[in-house]
Amino acid sequence: MSEPFDDIHQVEMAIKAAQKTVGSATMSMDPEQLDTATNAINDAKEQLNMAIQHQLDPDFIQYSQGLLDKLEHQVNEAKQ
């Protein structure tokens, strides 16, 4: 019964970690930190994909995907 909550919590935590990592990486523009940020985004996407299997709230999923897309775009811009 607590599984959906756990999934939501895991996704939220993974996104927050990715946001912090992306913020640090884009401030420093260090290539290694940018790669770490990319990995954090991928980890968050993986958490989200696992949560999608549990048929969570579509609005939450859409919002989370939007955040991850923005983070990914930020890192890609910084890498150029």
Buried (B, 14 or more C-beta within 10 A) or exposed (E): EEEBEEBBEBBBEBBEBBBEBBEBBBEEEBEEBBEBBBEBBBBBBEBBEEBBEEEBEEEBBEEBBEBBEEBBEBBEEBBE
